[in-house]
Amino acid sequence: MKQLLYCLTVLFITSCFAQDTKTQIETTITSDVIKGHIYFLADDLLKGRETGTPENKIAAAYLANQLRTYGVNPNPETGDFYQEVKLQKESAPTTLELKLNDVSIKNLVALSSSNVDFSGNAMYLGYGLEEDYSGQDTKGKVLLIKAGSEDTKDARASFRLRSQKEELAQKHGALAIIEFLDAKDNMWTFIDHNFNEPRLSVAKNNASEDSKELTYIWVQDLGADLISEVSTNKKSQVTLKTSTKLLSNVTSQNVVGIVEGTDPQLKNEYIIYSAHYDHVGIGTPDETGDTIYNGARDNAVGTTTVLSMAEHLAKHPTKRSALFILFTGEEKGLLGSQYYVDNPILPLNQMVYCFNSDNAGYNDKSLATIIGLPRTTAEQHIKNAAKTFGITAVDDPAPEQGLFDRSDNVHFAKKGIPSPTFSLGFTAFNGDVTKYYHRPGDEADSLDYDYLEQFFRAYVMAGVLIGNDPVTPTWTKGDKYEEAAKELYGN
């Protein structure tokens, strides 16, 4: 009888707490507040918030001032709400010319380059992988290779193999790699924008390292016609002229803030609430002539999710402490988060969870899609939080897209920190999702703010539940990052 009474009392207290929290969240998180943030961040004035631009800095200043207004504590290292991120800007080489059997190749990009002026026979070398070098003398040669591998040939897989192929070519003394990629025009446009436009990377200690890079060229080879001819002939005449990329320094900012937890012990554990605030800037015009890629969904929504959490926790802190990080440079290759994990303002082993928010779009307003939902022990908290506000939390419906590894959470996951991503509801990565993804039409007035109100409230409730749980969240047993967690936390 006593045990039953105890259980009923606990249930009653928990229910009252949940109801109290629900009311608090509903009071703090309203569609009007949400609109204010998103309409500002996605305004044409900010020109798409591209990293390294003055408009990106305006967005950072706006976010810092919001945290200051809420009463969030600043970065303890600097006393303000910024973490300076040192980046290196690479502009495309001024010289990039390629002839194959006296035919000029127009659709090409330099993944890396050095000063090369070569005319002569080039060597076909299959995929340019380890087995292809067997018995071959490649010293001083220009190598013609197929993109990807026997198992996978798409652009993303080919790019992932790039460093491996580059190392092999350097090891065997090759002068340059020319890789033929069967890419459709829409994919090639994306590649061309990324490599022929100025690129950013985390600054190296010694910028002169770039002058030692192997020249690595991608050629658009729609239908694989060129590489088929090359592989048949085995020998091809190539004229290749390239110069080194132009380098300059760029400074951007992560925006950070802290709310200390209320429990004497648990406040030493931190939940990270993160999102990127940059977008892709100005680009190819759409059918209306609009050139500004406003990034309302990607990622003014995610940024506002974190602001909502910060505003709530500043008023109603959880037992665990909260670290808010709004990243720059995500669209340039997850640069802000990469910089942060290499330069944390607090020890990473105190970070027990990273609750990231990133978005492309939505096609089901009854859902919140959590990339990596079953991969952490906080799964039920997230499901309960979503249910509280009338939506359903579901796992990634498009694992083929590799979304877990395409947002800032992955840098924290690699360190061992459980790190799912809270995203707008979608059942497939197509339709209304890709319609707005990295497009000028991703405007603030195209969003459903009644749905966003539910979405933001669910995120905040999930954070409260995780932040107050006496049991520390972990990776689900057997997860690929479980070993990294053991190394980080020492258990």
HELIX and SHEET records of a PDB file:
HELIX    1   1 LYS A    2  THR A   28  1                                  27    
HELIX    2   2 SER A   31  LEU A   41  1                                  11    
HELIX    3   3 ASP A   44  LEU A   46  5                                   3    
HELIX    4   4 PRO A   54  TYR A   70  1                                  17    
HELIX    5   5 GLU A  130  TYR A  133  5                                   4    
HELIX    6   6 ALA A  155  LYS A  171  1                                  17    
HELIX    7   7 ASP A  185  ASN A  196  1                                  12    
HELIX    8   8 ALA A  207  LYS A  212  5                                   6    
HELIX    9   9 LEU A  222  ALA A  224  5                                   3    
HELIX   10  10 ASP A  225  ASN A  233  1                                   9    
HELIX   11  11 LEU A  266  ASN A  268  5                                   3    
HELIX   12  12 ALA A  296  VAL A  301  3                                   6    
HELIX   13  13 GLY A  302  LYS A  315  1                                  14    
HELIX   14  14 GLU A  330  LYS A  332  5                                   3    
HELIX   15  15 LEU A  335  ASP A  342  1                                   8    
HELIX   16  16 LEU A  348  GLN A  350  5                                   3    
HELIX   17  17 LEU A  373  ARG A  375  5                                   3    
HELIX   18  18 GLU A  379  THR A  388  1                                  10    
HELIX   19  19 PRO A  399  GLN A  401  5                                   3    
HELIX   20  20 LEU A  403  ARG A  406  5                                   4    
HELIX   21  21 ASN A  409  LYS A  415  1                                   7    
HELIX   22  22 ALA A  444  SER A  446  5                                   3    
HELIX   23  23 TYR A  449  ASN A  468  1                                  20    
HELIX   24  24 GLU A  482  TYR A  489  1                                   8    
SHEET    1   A 9 ARG A 199  VAL A 202  0                                        
SHEET    2   A 9 TYR A  82  SER A  91 -1                                        
SHEET    3   A 9 LEU A 246  VAL A 259 -1                                        
SHEET    4   A 9 SER A 321  PHE A 327 -1                                        
SHEET    5   A 9 TYR A 270  HIS A 276  1                                        
SHEET    6   A 9 MET A 351  SER A 357  1                                        
SHEET    7   A 9 THR A 421  LEU A 424  1                                        
SHEET    8   A 9 LEU A 367  ILE A 371 -1                                        
SHEET    9   A 9 THR A 392  ASP A 395  1                                        
SHEET    1   B 8 VAL A 103  SER A 104  0                                        
SHEET    2   B 8 LEU A  96  LEU A 100 -1                                        
SHEET    3   B 8 LYS A 235  THR A 242 -1                                        
SHEET    4   B 8 VAL A 116  TYR A 124 -1                                        
SHEET    5   B 8 VAL A 142  LYS A 146  1                                        
SHEET    6   B 8 ALA A 176  LEU A 181  1                                        
SHEET    7   B 8 THR A 215  GLN A 220  1                                        
SHEET    8   B 8 LEU A 108  SER A 112 -1                                        
SHEET    1   C 2 GLY A 281  ILE A 282  0                                        
SHEET    2   C 2 ILE A 292  TYR A 293 -1                                        
END                                                                             
